Amino acid sequence: MTSPTRSSSLSLHKCGRSAIPADDDPRPGTRAGAARLGKRRHMKAIVCTRYGPPDVLRLQEVAKPVLGDDGVLVKVRAATVTAGDCEVRRFDIGALFWLPLRLYIGIRRPTRVRVFGQELAGEVESVGKNVKGFREGDQVFGFTVGAEAATFVT
């Protein structure tokens, strides 16, 4: 296992060999990278539409994350939803944190955090031009704050 890479909220580790040849550069600005990035601008995600039981979750098309120069775009193959995610979905939060979290997440419905999940496993779809150590096709696992119940994360 290699040392992780960290973006603003994503920590990734490699877990296998790259699925593409070394001479096929997937970075933005190259022909291979441009072809991969231009394929889809939307993705599917399980979105929390309001506070409540599991039936408030909906499969929706949402904007695909934008890849920055220091980012790694991961196609999610598997993700977890933790007990903490379920507590936020139900808004079953202790009195000490109730008001601050309600203000942060959303007063009547979730507005800031709408896609839950903590851990993920997937495949690198593309990498930013400043990223070293990851290539398109790398099998990775990691964690972030939200968005694993989606097709892609950055």
ChimeraX commands (.cxc) that place a marker at each C-alpha (Angstrom):
marker #1 position 0.00,0.00,0.00 radius 0.5
marker #1 position 1.28,3.47,-0.84 radius 0.5
marker #1 position 0.96,6.58,1.25 radius 0.5
marker #1 position -2.39,8.30,0.81 radius 0.5
marker #1 position -3.10,11.39,-1.22 radius 0.5
marker #1 position -5.24,14.06,0.39 radius 0.5
marker #1 position -7.37,16.69,-1.26 radius 0.5
marker #1 position -9.62,19.01,0.70 radius 0.5
marker #1 position -11.82,16.15,1.92 radius 0.5
marker #1 position -10.65,12.94,0.20 radius 0.5
marker #1 position -7.95,10.50,1.32 radius 0.5
marker #1 position -7.08,7.71,-1.16 radius 0.5
marker #1 position -4.83,4.65,-1.11 radius 0.5
marker #1 position -3.90,2.44,-4.07 radius 0.5
marker #1 position -4.94,-1.18,-3.81 radius 0.5
marker #1 position -3.81,-2.64,-7.14 radius 0.5
marker #1 position -1.99,-2.09,-10.39 radius 0.5
marker #1 position -3.03,0.45,-12.95 radius 0.5
marker #1 position -5.41,-0.87,-15.58 radius 0.5
marker #1 position -3.92,1.28,-18.37 radius 0.5
marker #1 position -0.53,1.25,-20.10 radius 0.5
marker #1 position 2.09,3.68,-18.77 radius 0.5
marker #1 position 2.26,5.58,-22.08 radius 0.5
marker #1 position -1.48,6.43,-22.12 radius 0.5
marker #1 position -1.54,9.71,-20.14 radius 0.5
marker #1 position -5.09,10.38,-18.81 radius 0.5
marker #1 position -4.38,13.85,-17.42 radius 0.5
marker #1 position -6.51,16.82,-18.51 radius 0.5
marker #1 position -5.01,18.56,-21.50 radius 0.5
marker #1 position -3.99,15.30,-23.15 radius 0.5
marker #1 position -6.07,13.56,-25.77 radius 0.5
marker #1 position -6.81,10.56,-23.53 radius 0.5
marker #1 position -7.69,12.80,-20.57 radius 0.5
marker #1 position -9.94,15.08,-22.61 radius 0.5
marker #1 position -11.81,12.09,-24.03 radius 0.5
marker #1 position -12.47,10.68,-20.54 radius 0.5
marker #1 position -13.50,14.00,-18.98 radius 0.5
marker #1 position -15.85,14.94,-21.80 radius 0.5
marker #1 position -17.97,11.79,-21.58 radius 0.5
marker #1 position -20.53,12.77,-18.94 radius 0.5
marker #1 position -21.32,15.90,-17.01 radius 0.5
marker #1 position -23.85,14.26,-14.68 radius 0.5
marker #1 position -23.83,11.27,-12.38 radius 0.5
marker #1 position -26.25,9.28,-10.26 radius 0.5
marker #1 position -26.33,9.76,-6.50 radius 0.5
marker #1 position -28.51,8.73,-3.58 radius 0.5
marker #1 position -29.74,12.12,-2.35 radius 0.5
marker #1 position -31.39,12.91,0.98 radius 0.5
marker #1 position -34.37,15.11,0.09 radius 0.5
marker #1 position -35.56,15.80,3.66 radius 0.5
marker #1 position -35.03,14.54,7.20 radius 0.5
marker #1 position -36.72,11.25,8.02 radius 0.5
marker #1 position -36.73,7.48,7.43 radius 0.5
marker #1 position -34.86,5.72,4.58 radius 0.5
marker #1 position -37.67,6.42,2.10 radius 0.5
marker #1 position -36.60,10.11,1.97 radius 0.5
marker #1 position -33.58,8.96,-0.07 radius 0.5
marker #1 position -33.89,9.30,-3.85 radius 0.5
marker #1 position -31.74,8.20,-6.77 radius 0.5
marker #1 position -31.13,11.39,-8.78 radius 0.5
marker #1 position -28.96,12.78,-11.54 radius 0.5
marker #1 position -26.65,15.43,-10.08 radius 0.5
marker #1 position -23.72,17.43,-11.43 radius 0.5
marker #1 position -20.53,15.41,-11.73 radius 0.5
marker #1 position -17.71,16.79,-9.54 radius 0.5
marker #1 position -15.36,19.18,-11.32 radius 0.5
marker #1 position -11.78,17.95,-11.41 radius 0.5
marker #1 position -9.27,20.54,-10.21 radius 0.5
marker #1 position -5.53,20.60,-10.89 radius 0.5
marker #1 position -4.83,18.87,-7.55 radius 0.5
marker #1 position -7.82,16.51,-7.66 radius 0.5
marker #1 position -8.44,12.84,-8.34 radius 0.5
marker #1 position -11.79,11.84,-9.87 radius 0.5
marker #1 position -12.84,8.39,-8.62 radius 0.5
marker #1 position -15.60,6.25,-10.11 radius 0.5
marker #1 position -17.14,4.72,-6.99 radius 0.5
marker #1 position -17.73,0.95,-7.13 radius 0.5
marker #1 position -18.66,0.41,-3.46 radius 0.5
marker #1 position -19.47,2.72,-0.56 radius 0.5
marker #1 position -20.60,2.59,3.04 radius 0.5
marker #1 position -23.32,4.46,4.83 radius 0.5
marker #1 position -22.59,4.58,8.55 radius 0.5
marker #1 position -24.72,4.89,11.66 radius 0.5
marker #1 position -23.68,8.55,11.79 radius 0.5
marker #1 position -25.06,9.09,8.28 radius 0.5
marker #1 position -28.36,7.54,9.39 radius 0.5
marker #1 position -28.48,9.82,12.43 radius 0.5
marker #1 position -28.02,12.87,10.21 radius 0.5
marker #1 position -30.66,11.60,7.75 radius 0.5
marker #1 position -33.15,11.20,10.63 radius 0.5
marker #1 position -31.66,14.26,12.34 radius 0.5
marker #1 position -31.41,12.20,15.51 radius 0.5
marker #1 position -28.78,14.49,17.04 radius 0.5
marker #1 position -28.09,15.18,20.71 radius 0.5
marker #1 position -29.27,18.47,22.24 radius 0.5
marker #1 position -25.76,19.94,22.44 radius 0.5
marker #1 position -25.23,19.74,18.66 radius 0.5
marker #1 position -28.83,20.05,17.47 radius 0.5
marker #1 position -28.91,23.78,16.68 radius 0.5
marker #1 position -25.36,24.15,15.27 radius 0.5
marker #1 position -25.81,21.13,12.99 radius 0.5
marker #1 position -29.30,22.19,11.92 radius 0.5
marker #1 position -27.87,25.58,10.92 radius 0.5
marker #1 position -24.92,23.95,9.12 radius 0.5
marker #1 position -26.72,21.10,7.33 radius 0.5
marker #1 position -30.09,22.73,6.72 radius 0.5
marker #1 position -32.97,23.96,8.85 radius 0.5
marker #1 position -36.01,22.30,7.20 radius 0.5
marker #1 position -34.17,19.84,4.94 radius 0.5
marker #1 position -30.55,18.97,4.16 radius 0.5
marker #1 position -29.05,21.58,1.88 radius 0.5
marker #1 position -25.30,21.38,2.52 radius 0.5
marker #1 position -24.93,17.60,3.04 radius 0.5
marker #1 position -27.32,15.72,0.75 radius 0.5
marker #1 position -25.27,12.69,-0.31 radius 0.5
marker #1 position -24.07,10.51,2.55 radius 0.5
marker #1 position -21.26,8.01,2.91 radius 0.5
marker #1 position -17.83,7.81,4.49 radius 0.5
marker #1 position -15.68,5.06,2.94 radius 0.5
marker #1 position -15.34,4.11,-0.71 radius 0.5
marker #1 position -13.65,1.76,-3.13 radius 0.5
marker #1 position -13.37,2.54,-6.81 radius 0.5
marker #1 position -11.26,3.29,-9.83 radius 0.5
marker #1 position -9.43,6.49,-10.74 radius 0.5
marker #1 position -11.20,7.97,-13.76 radius 0.5
marker #1 position -8.89,10.98,-14.18 radius 0.5
marker #1 position -6.30,13.00,-12.31 radius 0.5
marker #1 position -5.47,16.70,-12.16 radius 0.5
marker #1 position -2.29,17.97,-13.78 radius 0.5
marker #1 position -0.50,18.45,-10.43 radius 0.5
marker #1 position -1.27,14.94,-9.10 radius 0.5
marker #1 position 1.60,12.47,-8.76 radius 0.5
marker #1 position 1.28,8.81,-7.83 radius 0.5
marker #1 position -2.18,8.10,-9.26 radius 0.5
marker #1 position -3.12,7.20,-12.83 radius 0.5
marker #1 position -6.36,6.53,-14.65 radius 0.5
marker #1 position -7.44,2.96,-13.93 radius 0.5
marker #1 position -5.78,2.67,-10.49 radius 0.5
marker #1 position -7.91,0.70,-8.04 radius 0.5
marker #1 position -8.26,2.79,-4.86 radius 0.5
marker #1 position -9.98,2.88,-1.50 radius 0.5
marker #1 position -10.37,5.76,0.88 radius 0.5
marker #1 position -12.60,8.00,2.89 radius 0.5
marker #1 position -14.06,11.46,2.62 radius 0.5
marker #1 position -16.85,13.56,4.10 radius 0.5
marker #1 position -20.01,12.70,2.19 radius 0.5
marker #1 position -20.68,11.81,-1.44 radius 0.5
marker #1 position -19.79,8.12,-1.51 radius 0.5
marker #1 position -23.37,7.15,-2.31 radius 0.5
marker #1 position -22.66,8.75,-5.69 radius 0.5
marker #1 position -21.14,7.53,-8.94 radius 0.5
marker #1 position -18.07,9.81,-8.70 radius 0.5
marker #1 position -16.15,11.68,-6.00 radius 0.5
marker #1 position -13.18,14.06,-6.06 radius 0.5
marker link #1:1,2 radius 0.2
marker link #1:2,3 radius 0.2
marker link #1:3,4 radius 0.2
marker link #1:4,5 radius 0.2
marker link #1:5,6 radius 0.2
marker link #1:6,7 radius 0.2
marker link #1:7,8 radius 0.2
marker link #1:8,9 radius 0.2
marker link #1:9,10 radius 0.2
marker link #1:10,11 radius 0.2
marker link #1:11,12 radius 0.2
marker link #1:12,13 radius 0.2
marker link #1:13,14 radius 0.2
marker link #1:14,15 radius 0.2
marker link #1:15,16 radius 0.2
marker link #1:16,17 radius 0.2
marker link #1:17,18 radius 0.2
marker link #1:18,19 radius 0.2
marker link #1:19,20 radius 0.2
marker link #1:20,21 radius 0.2
marker link #1:21,22 radius 0.2
marker link #1:22,23 radius 0.2
marker link #1:23,24 radius 0.2
marker link #1:24,25 radius 0.2
marker link #1:25,26 radius 0.2
marker link #1:26,27 radius 0.2
marker link #1:27,28 radius 0.2
marker link #1:28,29 radius 0.2
marker link #1:29,30 radius 0.2
marker link #1:30,31 radius 0.2
marker link #1:31,32 radius 0.2
marker link #1:32,33 radius 0.2
marker link #1:33,34 radius 0.2
marker link #1:34,35 radius 0.2
marker link #1:35,36 radius 0.2
marker link #1:36,37 radius 0.2
marker link #1:37,38 radius 0.2
marker link #1:38,39 radius 0.2
marker link #1:39,40 radius 0.2
marker link #1:40,41 radius 0.2
marker link #1:41,42 radius 0.2
marker link #1:42,43 radius 0.2
marker link #1:43,44 radius 0.2
marker link #1:44,45 radius 0.2
marker link #1:45,46 radius 0.2
marker link #1:46,47 radius 0.2
marker link #1:47,48 radius 0.2
marker link #1:48,49 radius 0.2
marker link #1:49,50 radius 0.2
marker link #1:50,51 radius 0.2
marker link #1:51,52 radius 0.2
marker link #1:52,53 radius 0.2
marker link #1:53,54 radius 0.2
marker link #1:54,55 radius 0.2
marker link #1:55,56 radius 0.2
marker link #1:56,57 radius 0.2
marker link #1:57,58 radius 0.2
marker link #1:58,59 radius 0.2
marker link #1:59,60 radius 0.2
marker link #1:60,61 radius 0.2
marker link #1:61,62 radius 0.2
marker link #1:62,63 radius 0.2
marker link #1:63,64 radius 0.2
marker link #1:64,65 radius 0.2
marker link #1:65,66 radius 0.2
marker link #1:66,67 radius 0.2
marker link #1:67,68 radius 0.2
marker link #1:68,69 radius 0.2
marker link #1:69,70 radius 0.2
marker link #1:70,71 radius 0.2
marker link #1:71,72 radius 0.2
marker link #1:72,73 radius 0.2
marker link #1:73,74 radius 0.2
marker link #1:74,75 radius 0.2
marker link #1:75,76 radius 0.2
marker link #1:76,77 radius 0.2
marker link #1:77,78 radius 0.2
marker link #1:78,79 radius 0.2
marker link #1:79,80 radius 0.2
marker link #1:80,81 radius 0.2
marker link #1:81,82 radius 0.2
marker link #1:82,83 radius 0.2
marker link #1:83,84 radius 0.2
marker link #1:84,85 radius 0.2
marker link #1:85,86 radius 0.2
marker link #1:86,87 radius 0.2
marker link #1:87,88 radius 0.2
marker link #1:88,89 radius 0.2
marker link #1:89,90 radius 0.2
marker link #1:90,91 radius 0.2
marker link #1:91,92 radius 0.2
marker link #1:92,93 radius 0.2
marker link #1:93,94 radius 0.2
marker link #1:94,95 radius 0.2
marker link #1:95,96 radius 0.2
marker link #1:96,97 radius 0.2
marker link #1:97,98 radius 0.2
marker link #1:98,99 radius 0.2
marker link #1:99,100 radius 0.2
marker link #1:100,101 radius 0.2
marker link #1:101,102 radius 0.2
marker link #1:102,103 radius 0.2
marker link #1:103,104 radius 0.2
marker link #1:104,105 radius 0.2
marker link #1:105,106 radius 0.2
marker link #1:106,107 radius 0.2
marker link #1:107,108 radius 0.2
marker link #1:108,109 radius 0.2
marker link #1:109,110 radius 0.2
marker link #1:110,111 radius 0.2
marker link #1:111,112 radius 0.2
marker link #1:112,113 radius 0.2
marker link #1:113,114 radius 0.2
marker link #1:114,115 radius 0.2
marker link #1:115,116 radius 0.2
marker link #1:116,117 radius 0.2
marker link #1:117,118 radius 0.2
marker link #1:118,119 radius 0.2
marker link #1:119,120 radius 0.2
marker link #1:120,121 radius 0.2
marker link #1:121,122 radius 0.2
marker link #1:122,123 radius 0.2
marker link #1:123,124 radius 0.2
marker link #1:124,125 radius 0.2
marker link #1:125,126 radius 0.2
marker link #1:126,127 radius 0.2
marker link #1:127,128 radius 0.2
marker link #1:128,129 radius 0.2
marker link #1:129,130 radius 0.2
marker link #1:130,131 radius 0.2
marker link #1:131,132 radius 0.2
marker link #1:132,133 radius 0.2
marker link #1:133,134 radius 0.2
marker link #1:134,135 radius 0.2
marker link #1:135,136 radius 0.2
marker link #1:136,137 radius 0.2
marker link #1:137,138 radius 0.2
marker link #1:138,139 radius 0.2
marker link #1:139,140 radius 0.2
marker link #1:140,141 radius 0.2
marker link #1:141,142 radius 0.2
marker link #1:142,143 radius 0.2
marker link #1:143,144 radius 0.2
marker link #1:144,145 radius 0.2
marker link #1:145,146 radius 0.2
marker link #1:146,147 radius 0.2
marker link #1:147,148 radius 0.2
marker link #1:148,149 radius 0.2
marker link #1:149,150 radius 0.2
marker link #1:150,151 radius 0.2
marker link #1:151,152 radius 0.2
marker link #1:152,153 radius 0.2
marker link #1:153,154 radius 0.2
view
